Amino acid sequence: MKNNSFDAGFIAKIFGFVLFVYLFMGFMVMPCINTLASIFTTRNATGLPEPWAVIKFFLAGTMPLFVWNSLKLAVCLVITVNIVGISIVLLTEYFDIKGANILRMGYMTTLIYSGVALVTGYQFLYDSNGMMTTWLSQMFPLMNKQWFSDFNAVLFTMTFACTSNHALFLRNAIRGIDYNTVEAARNLGASPFKVLFKVVMPTLLPTLFSLTVMTFITGLCAMSAPTLLGYNSINPEIVRLAGSSAADESFPQARAALLSVILAMFTIILLSVLNHYERKGHYLSVSKTKAKLVKQKINSPFWNIAAHVYAYILFIIYMTPVVMIVLFSFQNYPAIRSKMLNFSDWTLINYFGTQNYEYMTSRGRLRTRVGSISGVFSNADAVGGIRLSFIMSAVAAALACVIVVLAVSYIFKHRNKMRALVTESCLLFPWLLPTILICYSYRIFFNREVWYVFGNNLYWRENVRFLIIMAYTVTKLPFALRMIKAAFYAIDDELEEAAKNLGASPVYTFLKVKLPIILPSVLAVFALNFNALFTEYDMGATFQSSYGKTYAMIIQNMTMEEGREGYNINASGRRCASTVFIMIVSGIILYLVYGVGARDLGERLEARKRWKRRWARLTGKRL
């Protein structure tokens, strides 16, 4: 019996090892090596290999402009995002500002909609014909109505879109400050602002440094905002070149590969600096009895009024797109086209049902397009995009969690051994590369019959869906690893020893002892990954195909085609309704993760008792 058990366990280990190596080499290493090699295997006009042709073209052409534009955006975002991000956290968590709870809800709206939904929402309001720009131009006639374009539009949009990390991580950091240190400084006569800069801010530096690096990488690798707002940065150019051919321009694939590698180099350098900074360790001496932070009053009437005004101006900027998108999702096509609210004619057509569209031809004839006005859930393309994105996002999020849970269990079992370090490094490998490099490498490497995947072309027809799922999974492995690994530290080793002493097998111990402890964290990771992938734009644009159109791409493509040949008449209205739908889904997930999921065991048991009492009252049954 023992020999059979040994054989089964040994075979399972060999199978797991071979599968892990196969997936790591085939879906991480080989595609990226192929991309790197393509730079130096280009051929000139005579058909002869010319290894340095792409680099010469890069130095002599306009390609450095895309790199410079991305660097400029990244540097400016570091400044603007930190200013706004630190402001919203201090205003809601450190200073005593009236209505802080309402302000916090407004500042955190970017958590429930992002990517293409957020960018198109800002575009709807602030472009040259946007509602807010129109109103402002009426108030200020000399205003430039083209202000929301190119770099200005991208910087403005991403400044407010990228403060989500500050709202989550910097908020937790400032809540963890020991109030005893603040009170001691105040007792020594320090003013509130001196306490802020001399006592509070130094404790936040590690978190701020991490947020700064991540913001810089976000700006460097920006995709949806530059693409939709017309800014020439690296990622949109990579996607454009990936869809081009040698007949259109000189070696486009190799140029796209070179830009991807440049992005990867920047990312690796920045993450290495961040990792080195974190390993140095930053500690603050606090008292043994840590006190909860008490909000600080601003004694100066002038600065108090200025802080309140500034706080509510930011609140208006954050909330205006959300409110307007919700309102316009219930407006008909003429109101949306003119961007003027019509409170006398509300409609659900952008959500449900269909209508005919009547219009006059150039010859003065009345024509009717049957069913050309349709709601999100009555439009075949929209429903298909929702279904496809939902399935692919759920499968990828679940697959990432399963892989990481098994890998972390193995890592903890063999902790302090080289095999554990190698396994962890392999799972963190995608973090060293920009998402666009991974996706572009997949698109080029698997867009032919590849022996590694049994002679299949994974970019062909429906196969592209599998390729998207693999890209989704790979890009989410590092985040899942860091979160789930932290959850494993909560498992007491004595529990595993007790189960082992009682004769429980390793598999039974894992399922009955370990998994219930880490399950809330695993579900939280699944929910957050699904939330991010469901509205993902960057990978969808790279893999764009008639068989792999994600929900974000469906929304964008329909809006671009609005009114063309009498179809997609109310695409802008469907876009607004789609954004509302996305906000509802994201809001529910965030509530389950940070609301219900954040409760401890006692709170959960008490909540279960309350639900049982309510059910008993409704049904008339006794508990």
N, C-alpha and C positions, 0 to 999 in steps of 0.2 A: 504493500500500500504506500509506503514511504517512497519507494522507487518511482511509482507512478506519479505521485505528487511532485517529486523532484523533477521528473521528466517533463511534466506539464508546465511547471514553473520555469524550467530552463528554456523550453520551447517558446513560452510566452515572452521571456526576456529577449531571446534572439529575434523573434518576430518584431517586437517593439523597437529594438535597436535598428534593425534593417529598415523598417518603415520610417523611423525618424531621420536616418541618414538619407534615405531616398527622397523624402519630402524637402529636407533642408538643402540638399544639393540641387534638386530639380526646380524648386520654387523660390530659392533665395540666391544661391551662389551662381549656378550656370547662366541664368538669364542676365545677371549683372555683368558677368565676365564677357558674355557675348556682346553686350552693349559697349563695354570698354574696348573690346577688340575691334568693333566696327569702326572706331575712330581711325585706326591705323591700317585698315584694309581697303581704303577707298582707291579707286582707279581714276586716272586722268582721262582726257578726251581720246587718247590713243589706245585705251584699254589696259595700260600698264599700271601696276601697283604704285601708289605714291603716298607713303605713310604719313607725311607731314602736310598733305594738301589741305585738310580740314583746319589744322591749326594756323596755316598761312592765311587761309580764307578768313578765319576768325580775327586775326590781327589786322588784316587789310580791309575788312568789310564793316558792316554795321552791327555785327553781333555783340561787341562790347557794350553797345548802347543798352541792350536788354539786361546785361549784368549790372551796369551802372544804375539803371532804373530800379531794379530790384533792391540793390544796396541802399539807394536813396530812400525808397519806401520803408525798408527795414529800420534804418537809422531814425527816420522821422517818427515811425510808429513807436519805437522805444520811448521817445520823449513824450509824445501825445498820450499814448496809452497809459504810461506810468502816471502822468499828471492827472488824467481823468480817473484811472483806476484807484490810485491812492486817495483821491478826493472823495469818491463815493463811499469808500470804506471808512474813512475818518468821519465823514458827515453822518453816517448811520451807526457806527460802532464806538467812536471815541468821543466826539463832541455831542453836547446835549442840544440836538436840533429838533424843533417841533415837527411832528408828523414823520418821525424817522422810519416807522414801520411801513408807512405808505411809500416813502421814498425808496426804501429797500426793495419793495416789490417792483417798482418801476425800473430801478437800476438792474434788476436781475431778469428782465424780460428777454435779454439776449440768450438766456439759457434755454428758452423754449422755442426759439426760432433762430436759425442761423443760415449760413451758406447762401444758396441762390434765393431762398425765400426772403432773407433779410436784405440782400442787395437789391432785389427787384422792388422790395417795399420802399427802400430809400429812393430808388430811381423813380418810382411812381410819384413821390412827393416833391423831389428836389431837382429833377431835370429841367430843361429850358421851358417845358410846358407843364411842369408839375404844379400841383395845387399850392404848396407852400411857397414855391418860387414866384408863382403868379400873384399870390397875396402880398408877398414881400415887395415885389416890383411895383405894385400899386401904392404901397406905403412909401417906398423909396424909388422914385422914377429913374434916378441915375444908376441904379443897381445893374450889374452885369448879369443878365438872365442865363448866360452860359457858364456860370461859376461852377456848376456841378458837372464837371467833365474832366476826363484824363486824370492827372495826378491828384488834383484837389478832391475830386469825387471819391477816389479810392481811399485817400488818407482820411477824409471825413467819415466815410462809412466804416472802415476798419478800426478807426479809433474807438468808436462806441461798440463795435461788434466784438472786439478783442479784450474787453474788460471783464469777461466772464470769469477768467482764471483769478483775477483780483477779487471778484465778488465771492469766490469760493475759498481760495487758499489764503489770501491775505486777511480775509475776515476771520478765518480760524486762527491765524497767527496772532492777530491783535486781541482776540478774545482770550488767548492763552497768556497774555502779559500779567505779571504779578502786580496787583494794585498797590501792594506795600511799597514797592520801589517808587511808584508815581507819588504816593502820599508822602513819602520821606522827602522827595525833592520839593514838593509843595510846601512842606513844613520848614524847609530851609530857605524859603522865600522866592523860589523860582516861579516865573510866570508860566501860565498854561502852555504858551508856544515854546518857551525854553525847555519845559519838561518834554514836550513833543519831540523836539529836535535833538535833545541831549540824552534823553532816557528811553523814549518809546522807539524812535526810528532806528537806533542801533540794534535793538532786538529784532527788528523786522528785516534787517539787511540780508540774511541768508535767503529768506523767502523772496524778497525783492530781486535779488540777484538771479534766482531761478526763473522768476517771472520775466525778467528782462531778457534772458537768453531765449526763453521760449517765444517771447514776443518777436524778437529779432528773427528767429527761424520762421515764424508764421508770416512775417512780412516778406522775407526772402522767398518763401515757397508759396506765396499767395496765388490763387488760381481764379476763384469765382468772381471776386470783385474786379480785378484787372480785365478779365475776359468780358464781363458784362458791361463794364464802364469804359472800355476802350483804352486801356493803359498798356503800353508795350513793355511787359516784364518777361521774365524767363519762362515761367510755366505756360502761359498762353502760347508763346512762340514754340515751345517744345511740342505742344499738342498740334499746332498748325503744321509744323514740319513733319510730324508723324503721319499726317494724312496726305502729305504731298508726295510727289514722285520725281525721279531724275529728269523726266521730260519737262517738268515745270520749272525746276531750278537746280542748281548744282548740289549734288550729294546731300539732300535734305535729311536723310536718316542719320548720317554720320554727324551732321551739325546738331541735330536734336540730341544725339548721344553725348556730344561734347558738352552741351549746356547742362544736361542731366548730371554728368560727372562733376562739373563745376559746382553745381548745387550740392552734390554729395560731399565734396571737399569742404565747403563752408559749414555744412551741417556737422560733419565729423569733428572739425576743429572746435566748433562751439560746444558740442556735447562733451568733448574731452575736457574743455576748460571747466564746464559746469561740474563734471564728475570729479575733477581734481579739487575744485572749490569745496564740494560737499564732503570729500574725504578728509579735508583738513580739519573739519569739525568746528562748530561755533557754539559756544556755551555761555550761558548767563547765570551768574550766581543769584539765587533768589532765596527768600526766607523759607523755612520748613513748613510754615502754615500759609499756603498760597491763598491770596485773597482775590475775589472776583473783581474785575475791572469795573469801576464806576465812571459813568460818562462825565466829562468835564464841561463845566459851564464857561462860556465865553463872556468875560466880565465887561469888556469894552462894548458899549452900545453900537458903535460904528461897525466893528468887526463882526459883531453878532448879527446885525442886519445884513451885512455883506455876505456872510456865510449862508444865511437863510435864502437870500436872493440867488446866490450861485447854486445852492442845492436844488432849488425849484426850477431854475433854468435847465439844469441837467436833466431833471425829472421830465420836463416838457419835451426835451430832445429825444429822450428814450421812449416816452409813451406815445408821442404823436404818430409815428409809423404804425404802432400796434392798434391804436384807436381808429385811425383812418382806414387801415386794412380791414378791420372788422366791420366798420360802417359801410365801406364800399363793396364788401362782399354781399351786401343785401341791396345793392343798387342795380338798375338795369343798364343795358349797354349804352344808351345815349348819355346817361349821367356819368358813367365811368369814362367814356370817350372825351367828354367835355371837362371831366374832373371837377364837377360841381355837384354837391350833395342835393338830392331831391327827397326831402322828408315826406312828401305826399305820395310817393310811389315806391313802396318797399316790395321786394321780390325774393323768392327762394330759388330763382332759376339758375343762379350760379352754383347751387348745391344739387338740386334735384330737377328732373323733368327736362323736356325739350320744347322749343318754340320755333315757328317758321320765321324767316327773315325776309322782309320785303324791301326792295330797293329799286331805284330808277336807273335804267341803262343810259348809255350815252345818246341813244336814239329816242329817249323819252318814254320807253316802255316800262311798265311795272313788272318786275320779275320777283319770283318767290323761291327761296331756298328752303326746302322742307327740312325741318329739324336741325338747321345749321346753328341755332342757339341752343346750347345744352349745358347742364350742370356737371359738376365734377363727378358725381356718382351716376350720371346718365351718359357720360361721354366715354366711348369705348377706349380711346387712347389713354385717358386719365385713369380709368379703372384698371386698365392693363398695366400702366406704370406703377400704380399703388400696389397691385397684387405682386408684380415682379420684384419691386423693391422690398416689400414686406417679407416675402419668402427668402430672398437672397440675404437680406440683413439679418433675419432671425437665424438662418442656417449658419452664416458666418460667425455671428456673435456666440451662438451655442458651441460651434466647433472650436473657436478660440478658447472658450472657458474649459471645455473638455480636455483639450491638449495641455493647457496650462495647469489644470488641477492634477492631471497624471504626472506632468513633468515636475511640478513643485513637490509632490509627494515623493518622487524619486530623488529630488535634490535634497530634501530633508532627511531621507533615509541614508543618503551617502554624503552627508554634510562634511565639510573639511577635506573632501577628496577631489582629485582632479576631474573625475567624471562629472561631478555635480557642477563644478565651475564651467566646464565645457558646455554642458547642457544649458545652463543659464545664459551663457554668452551667445549661444546659437539663437535662443529665443529673443534676446535683446538686439540681435543683429539688424532687424528692420528699422530700429530707432536711429541707426547711423545713417540711413539713407532717406532722402526725400520720397514722399509718396509717389511723386511724378516719375522718379527714376525706376521704382519698382514696377509701376504700371506700364511705363513705356518699354521696359525690358521684357515684360510679359508679352506685350503686343507684338514686338519684333521677333522675339525668340520662338513664340508658339504659333506665329502666323505662317506656318508651313507644316509639313508632315515631319514630326519630331520623333526620333527613335525612342527617346526617353519616356514618352507617354504612349508607347506602343503604336507609333506611326500615325497618330491623330493630329489634326490641325485644330487646336483649341480656340482659334479665333474664327473658325468657320461656322456660320449659321448659329444654331442653338448652343454650340459648344462654348461660345463666348460667355454664356451665363456661368458655367463652371469656372471659367477663368476669372470672372469678376468676383465670385465667391472666394476663390483662393486669394485674390488680391486683398479683399476685405479682411479675410482671416489673418493673413500675414501681417498687415499693417496694424492690427489690433492686438497682436501677441505681446508686445512689450508692456503696454498699459495693463493688460490683464495679468501679466506676470508680477508686476510691482504691487498691484492691489491684492491679488490672491496670496502672494507670498507673505504679505504683511498679516493676512488673516491666519495663516498657518502658525504664526508665532503665538497665537492665543491658545493653541492646543497644548494642554499639559502632558508632558511625556509620561507621567505616572498613569494617566488613563490608558495609554497604549500598552504600558507594561502590565497593568491590571487585566486588560482584555487578553493579552498574550498568556498570562499565568492561568487564566480560566480556560485556556485551550482554544481560543478564537483564532481563526486563520487570518492572515494579513488582509485578504480581501474583505472578510466579514468585519474585521476591525475598522477598516477604512469606511465601509458603507454605514456601519452602525454607530461608530464613535467619532471619527474625524469629520465625515461629510456633514452631519447635522450641525457641527460647530461652525464650519466655514460656509455653509449654504447661504446665509444672508449676504455675505460679501460676494459670493459667486453670482447670486441673482442680481446684486447691485451692478457688478461689472457687466453682466449680460445686458441689463437694461440700459446702461449708459452707452455701451457699444452699439446696441441696436438703435438707440436714439440718434447717435452720430451718423450711422450708416444709412438710416432710412432717408435722410435728406442730403446725402453726400453728393457733391457735384464734381469734384476734381477727378476722381476715378471714373465716374460716369462719362465725363467729357473725353477722357483718354481712350476708353473702350467703346466709344459711341458706335452703335451698330443698330440696324433695324431689328435685330433679334435681342439686343441687350440694352434697350433704352430704359434708364432708371426714371424714377418719379421726378427728380429734379430736372432731368433733361427733357422729359415730356412737357413739364411746365414751361421751360424756357423756349423750346421749339415751337409750341403752340402760340406763345405770345409773339414771337418773331414773325409767325405766319398769319397773325390776326388779320382777318378781312381779305386775305389773298384769294381771289377767285370765289369770293362769297362764302368761304369756310372759316371755321374757328372765329366766328363773329365776336363772341364775348370771352375770348381767351384771357383778357386782362381781368375780367370778373372771376373767371375760374381760378386764375392765379391768386387773387385775393382770398377766395374760398378755400383754395388749397393751403394757403398759408395759415388760415384759421384752423383748418383740420390738423396741420402739422403742430401748431401751438397746443391744441387740445391733447394730441397724442403725447407730445413731449412733456406737457404739464402733468399728465397722469403718471407718466413714468418717473418723473422727478419727485412727485409726491410719494410714490411707492418706495423710492430709494431713500430720499432724505426726510420723508415724513414718517410713513409706517415703518420703513426699513431701518430708520435710525433709533427706534425705540428699543430699550433694553428688555430683558426677559420679563421683569416684573410688570412693565408697562404693557407688554403684549398680552400677558395673562389677564390683567385688569381690563384691557380692551375686549378680550374674548368674553369675559364675564358680562360686560355691559351689553354686548351684542346678544348674548344668551338671554339676559333679562328682557331686552326689547322684544326679542322673538317670542318669549314666553307671554308677554303682555299682548302681543298681536294675535297669537294663536290660542290664548287662554289656557295654555298648559303650565303645569307646575315644573319648577326646576328640579 
